[in-house]
Amino acid sequence: AKTVIITMEWWESFKSWFEPYCSIVSGVLFGIGWAVWADAVAVAKIQSLPLPPILILLLPGIVATLAIILMNCVDRGELSSDYNDDTTTCRLRFTLFISYVLAVGSITGAVALLLNLRAKGDAGTNLWPGIASIIQSCTLVGSGLVSWCFRESEASSSGYSYLY
């Protein structure tokens, strides 16, 4: 078996190659997430299948979107900056931690929604909204991670940063 080792040099070259495209990839993932969810709700309405209340279907996606917003409020460069004091670094790490908790919570909520739909077990129960909710949460969280991991730091992007 051939072992593949990812070196820092390879990672830095991949990162510099991918950075110009990260906004596009992140936006496409975000759009796919909400489009899949909208498709599931539309298909269930067209087929007149029983649906849980729309707010319950919306919750995982809204929580994942909030996680993306919080995640992208933190600049990676500030986390390791020597110029920040301990309270600022702690506040940034706490914000990032809360965003990760929200991201995992949105995926967990989507799985719980699917299991709830499955537990009802009626003959006319449509599982597609639950499956779409999981796909939506995963693509939204993936969108946020792509955006956070691969965007340029504030220092190297001539001042451009999200929510500033």
NUFIZA-965096 format. One record per residue (C-alpha): x, y negated, z. Coordinates in pm, whole numbers, padded with zeros to 5 digits, always signed. Example, Ala and Ser with C-alpha at 12.3 -4.5 7.8 and 13.67 -1.06 7.14 Angstrom:
+01230+00450+00780/+01367+00106+00714/
//
This chain:
+00000+00000+00000/+00127-00342-00096/+00123-00600+00182/+00032-00956+00091/+00177-01222+00316/+00049-01575+00289/+00331-01815+00359/+00303-02179+00458/+00454-02280+00126/+00184-02091-00063/-00088-02239+00159/+00040-02594+00111/+00057-02551-00268/-00296-02404-00275/-00424-02683-00051/-00271-02956-00269/-00418-02787-00579/-00766-02751-00423/-00801-03092-00249/-00930-03279-00557/-01207-03020-00597/-01312-02976-00233/-01587-03239-00246/-01736-03076-00555/-01721-02725-00411/-01860-02846-00079/-02146-03030-00250/-02230-02732-00469/-02243-02502-00165/-02463-02752+00019/-02698-02779-00279/-02715-02402-00323/-02807-02362+00044/-03103-02598+00031/-03210-02475-00316/-03224-02113-00198/-03434-02218+00100/-03672-02424-00118/-03704-02130-00358/-03798-01893-00078/-04068-02125+00053/-04204-02189-00298/-04213-01819-00386/-04392-01736-00061/-04649-02013-00121/-04708-01907-00483/-04758-01543-00382/-04986-01655-00094/-04785-01450+00151/-04797-01532+00521/-04523-01771+00627/-04413-01881+00971/-04465-02252+01035/-04246-02464+00807/-04066-02625+01104/-03937-02285+01214/-03808-02220+00862/-03641-02563+00855/-03464-02534+01191/-03154-02328+01094/-03082-02554+00796/-03124-02873+00998/-02895-02742+01272/-02634-02637+01013/-02653-02982+00852/-02598-03146+01191/-02298-02917+01243/-02153-03032+00910/-02197-03398+01004/-02031-03350+01344/-01751-03142+01194/-01667-03407+00938/-01662-03685+01197/-01336-03538+01328/-01021-03607+01129/-00773-03318+01131/-00481-03560+01150/-00610-03714+01472/-00627-03376+01645/-00251-03335+01629/-00155-03701+01642/+00104-03808+01897/-00050-04156+01914/-00377-04045+02074/-00409-04021+02447/-00539-03705+02615/-00897-03830+02650/-00927-03908+02279/-00786-03571+02180/-01016-03397+02429/-01318-03587+02293/-01230-03490+01935/-01185-03125+02027/-01513-03126+02218/-01694-03273+01916/-01542-03005+01696/-01638-02736+01950/-02001-02858+01957/-02010-02853+01576/-01887-02491+01576/-02147-02396+01838/-02419-02555+01624/-02289-02374+01313/-02290-02035+01484/-02627-02117+01639/-02779-02194+01300/-02664-01861+01159/-02786-01681+01472/-03120-01861+01447/-03156-01757+01084/-03087-01394+01175/-03342-01420+01458/-03595-01559+01210/-03539-01263+00978/-03568-01016+01265/-03888-01187+01378/-04035-01160+01029/-03930-00793+01016/-04074-00719+01361/-04417-00839+01253/-04406-00563+00993/-04733-00643+00821/-04777-00500+00475/-04785-00851+00326/-04488-00985+00519/-04237-01149+00291/-03878-01120+00419/-03734-01348+00152/-03774-01668+00364/-03572-01504+00643/-03303-01378+00404/-03291-01718+00234/-03253-01885+00572/-02944-01673+00642/-02801-01751+00297/-02878-02119+00351/-02708-02133+00691/-02400-01950+00568/-02360-02169+00259/-02415-02489+00459/-02157-02388+00719/-01920-02282+00439/-01974-02623+00278/-01878-02800+00599/-01571-02583+00651/-01450-02638+00294/-01498-03010+00335/-01323-03025+00673/-01034-02792+00593/-00941-02925+00251/-01014-03297+00250/-00723-03534+00280/-00656-03681+00621/-00738-04046+00676/-00371-04147+00673/-00305-03998+00329/-00631-04099+00163/-00585-04477+00174/-00847-04524+00442/-01132-04319+00293/-01302-04099+00548/-01653-03975+00611/-01880-04184+00834/-01636-04473+00875/
//
